[in-house]
Amino acid sequence: MLKMAILLPFVVGMLFQNNSTAAASPHNGTTVPDRNQIPADAQWHLSDIYADDAAWQSDFDKLRGLLPEASKYKGQLTNSADTLLSCLKLRDEIGIISGKLYGYARMHSDENTGDGKYQALTGKVEGLLAEASAATSFIEPEILTIADNKLADFRSTTPDLKLYGFYFDNLARQKKHVLSPAEEEILSRASEATSTPETAFNMLAHADLRFPEIIDETGHKTQLSEGRYRSFIISPNRDVRQRAFKALLNTYNNYRNTFAATLNGNAKKDIFYAKTRKYGSVLESALEANNVPVEVYDNLIATIHDNLAPLHRYVALKKKALKLNEIHMYDLYTPLVQDVNLKYKYEDGLKLVNTALAPMGSEYLSNFDKGLKAGWVDVYENKGKQTGAYSWGVYGVHPFVLLNYHEKYDDVSTVAHEMGHAMHSYYSHANQPYITSDYCIFTAEVASTTNEVLLMDYMLKNTADKRQKLYLINEQLETIRATVYRQTLFAEFEKIIYAKAEQGETLTADLLDSIWHELNVKYYGTDIVVDKEIDVEWARIPHFYNSFYVYQYVTGYSAATALADQIINEGATAQERYIGFLKSGGSDYPINILKRAGVDMSTPQPIETTLHKFSTLLDELEKIIN
């Protein structure tokens, strides 16, 4: 698909993912405080976007007044370079104001999701953004009607159009997939109807599905939910793990035919759009936006297939470490050591992250520290606050980071992760014009994960306590298992089901169960019992409604691992390349940007580097266990 006419704020991280099972905010230790009880220096400064709601309203009115201006350019873009430039500048202005309006309203809403005032402002601006998208939707189809030689003349005679060079080139590359303005309008109008499968999935999975109560570690009945499942599946009590596993997946199994219908409908929607835009497949369509060759996707799966032995070895080691006669799917997430005291007050966590990121160099650390002190971060949980964590880039202001800090090591790692995203936005926005400031997910996860990898590397090198080291090694192995191996399993599942759907096969629950079961057997090996309940796990994965998306978690993690190794071992040279990567934003295709940074994702090498690290960690684990 083509670049969006209006760039919305780039939000990355773990939005809606609850990373903590704690009921209370750690800074008072007992109850979750109200928003007004959070110290001012632990809150983000949304006033950096707008001083108050009145200023927001003023910009809202300004944006509404700009939209009729866009229509004046309709049918005029072929007339002159100045006309084209003026139209693009107007669209940029619309986009920048849109980002500020939406960011201010939505992040205020996330401070307290029960606050109707900012929910209303968010809904209000979403309506205006839809109008803005419609008002500017003619621009790209019209640019594509300009003869190549004429557009080249425009670009050569009008210096300010050079800012749009990559945009024009990328647009031309996808020209054969762009329809007439009338057809594009039809597809745009159809989008609401074709989003029904995803909407139905979300309503069923997140609103209508009711999970049973289970008996917890204390012997009491407790309500199971997706949010609480994480705490149960890592429980040291195996009966609790098994009960949660069976209760969760059997609930999905009760609705397996409906979930199969929504997934089948989503596949049909994707096939419709891919064929209409003249792509050879949905996979080709999904990768085309970032100019990623299909071979990258195929090579990823092939490389993982060639390196499944370490995963099988890990499963066998976990079985031995947990002293199990049989290891089941519900044992996979269990930590090898419990109750390790790795707790950090927020200030201590920041010091740890700062020390671990020393290989990044003084410039990066200076800007990192500046962001922490300049109101970028909203630190603690309060009543009604959005769960999880994310980074939100606002062009022309600065990035913002939402946390729910609970003093665990995971929270420290989340600080490193989300501030990695924030630094990416900071450098990109400071060095790129608006049109190329928006980096894609393919590179976004690299910036965050590089920080995580450096933090873990520091922890493993500087932890002498045996139990703590075992805990950290287990954490790193689990991260690679869940991010590299498991997400590749997801990616292969998508490739298989879309190939079948494109051949006219209906994605029934029985078919999906069978494919999922076979993949789990292949990936986890013969040492594990692949429980029948796992067969329906495909039904609970929301990422499958954003087709061929999850592979980017694997490529991002692998690129980050390779870059972190270079930064540690090469010093200033690798630092300079990495800062250059952050500054690049969306000014080139992600494969090219990462290649200049030092990793070639068109080859298996970065993935192999990550899997070698996995094997090395297994060697350490064996020494500790034995």
LUMLUMBA-296044 format. One record per residue: residue in three letters; x negated, y negated, z negated of N, C-alpha, C in turn. Coordinates in steps of 0.05 Angstrom, whole numbers, plus 5000, padded with zeros to 4 digits. Each point is the difference from the previous one (the first is absolute). Last residue first. Layout:
<rs>
alaXYZXYZXYZ ...
</rs>
This chain:
<rs>
asn451355644287498450244994498049954978 ile505649305030501850214992498450254992 ile495349255034501249934975501750234989 lys496050085085497950004980501249944972 glu505749975076499250274994497950014977 leu502649165035502150124984499350294992 glu494349545059499849894973502150134981 asp500450225091497650114989499649914971 leu507149635050500650284992497550134987 leu499049155038501449984974500850284990 thr496249955085497949934980501349984972 ser505750145074498450244994497949954979 phe505049265031501850194986498550254992 lys495649395055500149904973501850184983 his499750185090497450084988499949904971 leu507249745052500350284992497550114988 thr500049125034501850014977500250294990 thr495149855079498649884977501750024974 glu503950255082498150214991498449894976 ile505749405043501650204986498250224988 pro496049345054500949894975501650204983 gln496950295088497949954980501049884974 pro504450265089500750144975498249914977 thr502549325083498550244996500850134973 ser503449175029500650175023498550264999 met499049274937502250184994500950165024 asp490849504962501450065026502250204996 val494149234938501250265001501550035027 gly495349194969498250224996501250275000 ala503249065021499450024971498150234994 arg503349865088498149794993499250014970 lys506650595028497550085013497849794994 leu508949834974498750194982497350095011 ile505449445054499249854975498550194981 asn503750385079497749835006499049854975 ile507850534993497750175006497549845005 pro508349544989498850104975497650195004 tyr502449195068501250254994498650134976 asp499848955003499250215019501550254992 ser501249214951498949875023499150205021 gly504549984906501150145023499049905026 gly494349894911502950005000501150185022 ser490649724971501050055027503050005002 lys494149924920500649755013501450045027 leu496950744948502249864986500849755014 phe492650475034502450155004502449864987 gly491549654985500949945028502550155007 ile495850184919501349744998501049925028 tyr495050784997502650044986501549734998 arg491250025035501950135019502750024988 glu493249684945500649815021502050115020 gln496750574933501749804988500949805022 ala493550645023502850124999501949804988 thr491149745000500850045028502950105001 ala495649904915500949755012501050035029 gly498950924950499949734988501049785018 glu499151025006498649825018499849714989 asn504250764953497450095009498549805017 ile509049864963498350084978497150055010 ile506649805064499649764983498150074977 gln502850705057498149825014499449764982 asp506450614969497350135000498049815013 ala508949745004499049974972497250124998 leu504750105082499049724996498949974972 ala503950835021497649965016498849724996 thr508350204959497950164988497349965015 ala507749595036499149874975497850154986 ala504150375077498449775007498949864975 ser506050704986497550105011498149775008 tyr508749804970498450114978497350095010 gly506249705065499249794982498250094978 thr503950635058497949865014499049774982 val507250494966497650175003497749845013 tyr508449594993498950034973497450175001 gln505049895078498349774995499050004971 tyr506250645036497350075007498149774993 val509749944990498450104977497150065007 tyr507249715063498949794984497950114980 phe506850375070497150005005498549774986 ser510249854996498750225013497049955005 asn507449764930498249815013498050175015 tyr506150434948501849825015498549765011 phe495950674946500750125025502049845016 his496949794910498249915022500850125027 pro504250224914501149775015498349925023 ile501650964948497849835009501149765016 arg504650804961499749784981497949805009 ala502450835047502549844998499649764982 trp493450705015500149815022502349814997 glu498850774943498749754991500049785022 val503450964996501749775006498749734992 asp495750864985500749995028501649765007 ile496950294911498549795014500949975029 glu503550684940501149734996498649795016 lys497050924996502149945020501249734997 asp489750204972502750054990502149925020 val489850315005501649795013502950054993 val490650294951502650095006501649765012 ile489050145004502249874988502750135008 asp491250245033499750014970502549894986 thr498250025098501250244989499950024970 gly500249045059498650265000501550224985 tyr501649015026499250064973498850284996 tyr503149635087498349804987498950094973 lys506050565052497649945015498149824984 val508650164966498450254998497349955014 asn506249325007499050014972498350254996 leu504449885083497949814997498850014972 glu507550545019497650105014497749804997 his508449744965498950234985497450095013 trp505049335044498749904975498750224984 ile505050235078497549855007498649914975 ser508450414987498050195010497449875007 asp507449464974499050164978497850185009 leu504549535066498249824985498950154976 leu506450465052497549955016498049834984 asp508650154962498550255001497349965015 ala506149284998498850044974498350255000 thr501249535094501850114980498550044974 leu498949475095498550044975501950084978 thr500550155111501249874977498450064975 glu496549955106500750184978501249844977 gly496249685087502950044998500950184977 gln491049665024500750215018503050074999 glu496249364943499749895027500550215021 ala500050244909502349835005499949895029 lys492750524968502450175004502449825007 ala492049574980499650155025502550175005 tyr499749534920500649835023499650145026 ile497950454920502949975002500749815023 ile490750184981501550255008503049945005 lys494449304967499350075028501550245010 glu501049744909501349825019499450075029 phe495650494933502950065000501449825020 glu491049824984500450245017502950085002 ala497749304941499649925028500450235019 phe500350184908502349845008499849935030 leu492650404962502150205002502649865009 thr493049454980499550135026502150225005 gln499949574917501149825020499550115028 arg496450494927503050005000501249825021 tyr490350034990501250265008503049995002 val495749194974498850105025501450265008 thr502849564920499949805021499050115026 ala500950544920502649885006499949815023 arg491950434971502050205007502649885009 ile493449434966499350105027502050215009 thr501049684913500549785019499450095028 glu498150604931502849985004500749775020 leu491150104972500750235016503049995007 gln496749354941499049965027500850235019 glu502350074908501449785012499249965029 asn495250634949502750105007501749785013 ile491749754966499650175023502750115010 leu500149524920499549825023499650165026 tyr501150474917502449855007499749845025 leu492550424965501850205011502649875009 lys494049474953499050055027501750215014 gln501949804910500649775017499150055029 arg497750644936502950015005500849765018 lys490950064973500850225017502950005007 asp493749134979501850184986501150215019 ala494649275030498550234990501850204986 thr500549185079501550144979498550254991 asn497849375075499549884974501750124977 lys500350245095497149974995499449914972 leu509050095031498850275000497049984993 met504949195010500950154976498650274999 tyr498649465077498749894976500750164975 asp504350245079497250065002498449904976 met509149775009499750274992497050095001 leu502149135031500650034971499650284991 leu499349845091497749884986500450024970 val507150275055497850195003497549904985 glu507649435005500650244983497650195000 asn499749265059499649924972500550234981 thr501750155090497149964997499449924971 thr509050055029498850264992497049984996 ser505149255033500850074972498550244990 ala498749715090499149794982500650074971 val503250575069497050024998499149804978 glu509150045029499350194979497050034996 ala503349435070500749904973499150194978 thr499350175097497749884987500749914971 phe506750425050497750165007497549894987 ile508449534997499650204980497550175004 cys499749025042501950235001499450204978 tyr498748865007498750265005502050224998 asp500648925021501550234989498650265007 ser497549095029499550034972501250264988 thr500049545091498450244997499350054970 ile505749265028500750205020498450264997 tyr498349194947502450154992500550245019 pro490049704994502549855004502350184994 gln490750194950501550065024502349805003 asn493850044925498350005024501550055026 ala503849974908498049785000498549985027 his506250714983501449755003498249765001 ser496250874985501349985027501449745004 tyr496050184916498049965021501349975027 tyr505850184928498649754994498049955023 ser504650824999501749785008498649734998 his495550754968500350035029501749775011 met499250094908497549885011500150025031 ala507050404952500149714998497649875012 his500450944995501949905020500049694999 gly495050404934498750055026501849915023 met503349974913498349775005498350055026 glu505550704971501649785009498449755005 his495450784967501450055025501549765011 ala495849974914498050015021501350035028 val505650064925498949725003498049995023 thr503250854976502049845015499149715004 ser494850574946499750075028502049855018 val500949914908497549875008499550055029 asp507250454962500649725003497649845008 asp499150924981501549965025500649715005 tyr496250264918498049985022501449965026 lys505449634918498950265008497949965022 glu505749294957497450074987498950285007 his508049495037500550154975497550124988 tyr504749255080497650114987500650124973 asn504349725094501450064975497950154983 leu499849265090499150234985502050064978 leu498549375098501850094978498950254988 val495849145061499850284993501950054977 phe497549255088501150044973500050304995 pro494549225070501450264995501150004971 his499349065051498150204992501550264995 val502149175063500049974971497750174989 gly502049995093499949714993500149954971 tyr504050915030498249845017500249714992 val501750884941501549775009498149815015 gly500551114962498649775012501949795010 trp499850834923501749855018498549765011 ser499151034944498749755007501749875022 tyr502650754915499749935029498349755002 ala504750834927498149795005499949945030 gly507250484921497950055018498149775003 thr510449824974498050204992497850025020 gln506349124975499650215020497850194991 lys505449474924497949955021499850245019 gly505849884919501149955027497949975021 lys496749854903502650115006500949925028 asn489750054990502049874984502750115008 glu488450215012502850075002501849814984 tyr490249665034501350194982503050055007 val493549415054498650234988501950214987 asp498949295085502050024980499550274985 val493449315065500850264990502249974978 trp495149285050500850195020501650234988 gly495649174959502950055001500950195022 ala490749744976501549785013502950065004 lys492650574964500349774982501949795012 leu497750805047501050094974500649774981 gly495949835085502850085003501250094973 lys490849805003501549765004503050075002 asp493850704999500449884973501749755002 phe497650405081501750194984500749884973 asn493749565054502849955010502050184985 ser490950124980500749734993502949945008 leu496150825025500750004972500849724991 tyr497050125089502550144996500949974971 glu491549665021502249845013502750134994 ser492050444970500849774984502349845012 gly498751085019498549755003501349764986 met502151005006501349835020498449745005 pro497950674931498850055027501249835022 ala503649964909497549865004498750055027 leu508350364954500049885027497549845006 ala501750424915500150215020499749895028 thr500849404927497450144999499850215022 asn508249554989497949815009497350135001 val507250494963500349975029497849825011 leu500450074907499250255012500149995030 lys503249274951497150014998498950265013 leu509349904993498949815020497050015000 gly504650494934500350125026498849835022 asp500349654914497950215002500250145027 glu506749384979497549865004497650195003 tyr508750364981499849885027497349875005 lys500050814933501549755001499549865026 tyr498951054990498649755004502049774998 lys498051164985501949774998498449745001 leu499051105003498949805017502049775001 asn498950964950500549734991498549805018 val504651025014497449865002500549704994 asp506450805004499549824977497249885000 gln500750885058502249834991498949814978 val496250615091499649924973502149804992 leu500350375084498450224988499349944971 pro509149665056497249934994498550234986 thr508550125069499250014971497149924996 tyr505450125084499549734990499049994971 leu502250835047498049865016499349734987 asp506750704974497649974985497949825013 tyr508650285038500549814978497649974981 met500150635073500049735011500449794978 his495550914968502449935016499849715010 ile493450874962500349715001502349945020 glu497150874932501049915026500149704999 asn496150384928500050255016500949945029 leu495149274936502550105009499750265015 lys494149254953500350284989502750115007 leu495649155026502549994984500750284988 ala492349885055499749814979502549994982 lys499950555078498150104980499949814976 lys505249745073501250254989498250104977 lys496749315052502149904981501350244987 leu493850195066498649894976502149904980 ala503150315084498950224984498749914974 val503049345061502350144988499150244983 tyr493449555049501049834978502450134986 arg496550405078498250034978500949844975 his504749905080500550274990498250054975 leu498449225047502549984986500850264988 pro492249975054499649864974502649974984 ala500550405088498750174980499549854974 leu503549615083501950084980498850174978 asn496849525086498949964973502150064978 asp501550035096497350114999498849994971 his508549625019500250295004497350134998 ile500349064999501050114975500250315002 thr497749545078497849984980500950124973 ala506549935069498050215006497750004980 ile506549314994501250274992498050225005 leu497449145028500350014971501050274991 asn499449815092497450064988500250024969 asp507649725049499550295004497450084987 tyr502249094999502050154984499450305002 val495049435054499349954972501850164982 glu501749995093497850194992499249964971 val506249425045501250244989497950204990 pro497548955003500450235018501350234986 val501348954977498650234990500550245018 asn503349034998498150105021498350234989 asn507549544956497349934991497950115020 ala509250135020500049734989497249914992 glu502050915030499449805021499849724988 leu502650844954497249924999499349775019 ala508950374996499349914973497149904998 ser503350385082501349744994499149894973 glu497250865025498749805016501149724995 leu504350724959497349974989498549785015 val508450275032500349834977497249954987 ser499950205104500950144976500449804978 gly497849735089500050295005501150164976 tyr503248985026497750144988500350305005 lys506249225025498350145019497450104988 arg508149564960497649835005497950145017 thr507950464976501049755012497649815007 lys498350814954500750055028500849745014 ala498249964907497650075015500550045030 tyr507349844941498449765004497550065016 phe505550744978501549815017498349755006 ile496850634938499750105027501449815020 asp500949824908497249955009499650095029 lys508350204960499749715002497249935011 lys501750894978501549935025499849705005 ala496550324919498350095022501349925027 asn504949854922497849815002498150075023 gly507150584980501049755011497849805003 asn497950804956500550055029501049755014 leu499149964908497450015012500250065030 thr507950004949498949735001497250005013 ala504250834988501549845019498949725002 ala496650594935499150085027501449845021 phe502849874912497349895004498950075027 thr508150394976500449725004497349865005 asn499950914978501149965027500549715006 arg496850264913498050035021501149965028 tyr503149934903500849815021498250035024 asn498850534921502949995002501049835022 asn490750054978500950235016503150005002 tyr495749364945499749935028501150235018 thr499750184909502049795005499949915029 asn493750614971502650135003502249805005 leu491349694979500250105027502650155006 leu498349644911499949795021500550115028 ala499650604927502349834998500049795022 lys492550584991502350145010502549825000 phe492149644964499550085028502550125012 ala499749824907500349755016499950065029 arg498450724941502849914999500549755017 gln491150334991501750175016502949915001 arg493949544944499449965028501850165018 val500750144908501149735007499549955030 asp496150764963502950045002501349745009 arg490750004980500650115026503050055004 asn494449264944501950224994501050115027 pro494449244997498450234992501750244994 ser502949215072500250084971498150244994 ile502349505084497250014990499950094971 ile508349915047498450195017497150004992 phe506449414956500550284995498250195015 ser499649055013499150064973500550304993 arg503149675085497050004998499050084972 tyr509449885018498950265009497050014997 arg506149244984499050154977498650265008 gly504149435066498149834985498750154977 glu507050405051497549995015497949844985 ser506850474937500349815023497450015016 leu505750504908498050015021500649795021 gln502650054892501049985027497750005020 thr500350524903499449745011500849995029 lys500450624899501049965027499349715009 his493850524927502549855003500849995030 gly491850374960502250184997502749865002 thr490949655013500849994972502450194995 glu496249875088497950124982500950014971 asp508149975068497449895002498150134980 ile509250305058498950004973497149905002 ile508049685069498250224995499049984971 glu508749625071498349984976498250244999 pro503549715098501050104974498149924977 phe502049415092498450224990500950094973 arg504549475090499950014971498550254991 leu501849305092498950254989499949984969 asp502749245055502150214996498950254986 ala494349225022502449904987501950234992 his491450135045499549814979502549904985 ala499850655075497850074983499849824975 leu506949855067500350264988497850064980 met499649195047502450004983500350284987 asn493049905062499549844977502450004980 phe500950435085498150144983499649854974 ala505249585064501550224988498150164982 thr496249315050501849894980501550234985 glu494750235074498349934977501749884978 pro504650235080498850244987498349934975 thr503849265053501850154982498850254988 ser496749315065498750044974501750164981 thr502749745089498150225001498550034974 ala506349295011501450255002498050244999 glu496649125000501550044976501450275000 ser495249715077498350094978501550054974 ala503149665089500550284993498550084975 arg499049145040502750024988500650284991 ser491949845046500049864974502750024986 leu499150355086498650174981499949864973 ile503849515070501750234994498750184979 glu495149285033502149904982501850234992 glu493450165064498849974974502149914979 glu502550055090499750274988498849994972 ala500749205049502750104994499950274987 pro491949605031501149864976502750114992 ser493950705049501049735007501149874976 leu492850724976502350005019500849715007 val490550534968501849794994502249995021 his492250585001502050104981502049784992 lys492549865059501650205013502250114981 lys493449374969501949895018501950205012 gln492250004934502650144995502249915020 arg491249625003499550284998502650164998 ala500149064996499750105027499650305001 leu500349574917502649985012499950125028 asn492049894954501550224989502850025012 asp494549275024498950255011501650244990 phe502349144966500750035029499050275011 tyr497549804912502950035001500950045029 phe491149774983500550284994503050065001 gly497649095015498850185019500650294995 tyr502449124956502050205006498950215020 leu495249224972500850134975501750245005 lys497549425071498050214994500650144974 leu504749235035501250265006498150234994 asp497549074995501550094976501450275004 pro495049555072498450124979501650114976 thr502349875105501249904975498550134976 thr498250235092500149705001501149884974 ser499050965015497449885005500149694999 arg507950534989498250054978497349865004 phe506749965068501049864976497950034977 asp498550505078499549715004500849844976 ala502150915000497149964997499249715004 leu508950245016499450004971497049964995 lys502750085089501049754989499449984970 asn498050805047498149785007500949734989 asp505650764986497550034986498149775006 ala510649835002498050145016497350014986 ile509249934946498049825011498050175016 thr507050394948500849935027498049815013 leu499350284909499250225018501049965028 ile502349394930497149995006499250215020 glu508750034969499649795019497149965006 pro502750644935500850085026499549785021 glu498049774911498250205011501050105027 ile505549354954497349905007498250215013 phe509450034963499749975029497049965007 ser503550054909499750275013499549985030 thr501849324926497450015014499650265015 ala508049814950499549755015497450005015 ala502650734943501749995024499349755017 ser495750094917499150215018501650005026 ala502749414932497449925011499050205020 glu507750214951500649795020497549915013 ala499050594929501350145023500649805022 leu496949644921497850135015501150165023 leu506149604940498849805018497750125016 gly504350554936501949935022498849805019 glu495250224923500050235019501949945023 val499749394929497849965018499850245020 lys506750044933500449765016497849965021 gly499450684935502050075020500449775019 thr494449844927498850195018501950085022 leu503249454932498249855017498650195020 ala505650394936501649845019498249845019 gln496050474929501250205019501549855022 tyr497049494929497950055020500750235019 lys506249774931499349765014498050055023 gly503050684937501649965024499349765016 asp494550674934500549725002501549945026 gly496350854968502749954992500849715003 thr491250355015501750095021503049974994 asn490849504973502350114985502150075020 glu491549785031499449944972502250114981 asp500950025095498650224989499149964971 ser504149305050501950214995498750244987 his494549315029501549914977502150214992 met495450155079498350054977501249904974 arg504749855082499850294993498350054976 ala500949105033502650114991499750294991 tyr492349575037500949874976502550124988 gly496950315085498250084978500949884973 tyr504549755080500750274992498350094976 leu498349145038502750014989500650284989 lys491849875045500149864974502750024987 gly498950355087498550164980500049874973 ser504049545072501650244993498550164979 ile495649265037502149924981501650244991 ile493750175066498649924975502049914979 gly503250215088499050234986498849944973 ile502849305058502350154990499150244983 glu493449535045501049844978502450144987 asp496450395077498250034977501149854976 arg504649895081500550264988498250054976 leu498549225049502649984985500650274987 lys492649965056499449864975502649974983 leu500750385085498650184982499449874974 cys503949475068501950214991498750194980 ser494649355042501949874981502050204989 leu494050295068498649954975501949884979 leu503350125087499550264987498749964973 thr501149245054502650104990499750264985 asp492449645041500849844977502750094989 ala496750395080498550094976500849854975 ser507350095079497349884996498750124975 asn508350365044499649745012497249894997 thr504450834966498350035024499349735012 leu505950104923497250064993498250045025 gln510049794988498149795007497050084997 gly508650484976499949965029498049805009 lys502349894902500950245014500249945030 tyr497849384927497850105017500950245017 lys505749564936499449805021497850105019 ser502850464919501750065023499449815024 ala495849884914498950225015501650065026 glu502849344936497849915017498950235017 pro506750154934501149915026497849895018 leu497350294913500950225017501349905026 leu496849454923498150065022501150205020 gly504849724920500049805020498150055024 arg500450584925502550025014500249795022 leu492649974943499950235018502550035016 lys499749334934498249935022499950235020 asp504750134921501549825018498349925024 phe495950514933502150165012501549835020 asp493749574947498850155022502050185014 ser503049534925499249815020498750145025 gln502250504923502449935016499349815022 trp493250224939500750235016502449935018 ala497749384936498049995022500550245019 ala505249974923500849785018498149985023 asp498450614930502050105019500949785019 asp490249894962502550084987502050085022 ala490749855019500049894972502550084985 tyr495750615079501849774997500149914971 ile493050575025501550015025501949765001 asp495050144923498149945021501350015027 ser504650264921500249715006497949915019 leu500350884964501749975024500549705007 his492950564940500949725003501549985027 trp498550874925499149875025501249725002 gln497850464904502049985021498949885025 ala495650094914500350275010502250015021 asp497749224950497650065015500150295010 ala507149654946499949865026497650085016 pro504550684929498349775000499849875028 ile508750534967497550075013498249745000 gln509250044970498150084979497250075012 asn507949765052499049764986498150074977 arg504550695050498149865017498849764985 asp503250814940501349835020497949855015 pro497150944956500749724994501749875022 val498851044960499649855025500949714996 thr496450594916502349965018499249865025 thr492950324940502550114989502349985020 gly490549665010499950274991502750134991 asn495949125039501250004973500550284989 his495549875083499049774985501549964974 pro501950695067497950064981499149764984 ser510050275038497749865010497850014979 ala507550795009499549734989497549885012 ala503450885020502449854998499649714991 ala493950765060500349864974502549835000 thr496250535073502350114986500449864973 ser495449695100499750054971502550114989 asn498849725092497450124993499650064971 asn508249865078499449964972497550144992 gln503749585094498850244989499349954971 phe503649335061502050204992498950264990 leu492949445049502649904993502050224997 met489849935013501750224990502749904991 gly493149585077499550104973502050224993 val500149075067498850265000499650094971 val504649215072500250114973498850285001 phe500449035060499050285000499950104972 pro506849255047497850044982499150294999 leu504549735090500849994972497650034982 leu500949645104498550174982501049964971 ile504849895100499549874974498650194982 ala501350315085499949715006499549844975 met496351015010502449854992499849715007 lys494950745058499649854975502649854994 leu501350865058498649755002499849874972 met500651095016501749765000498349755000 
</rs>
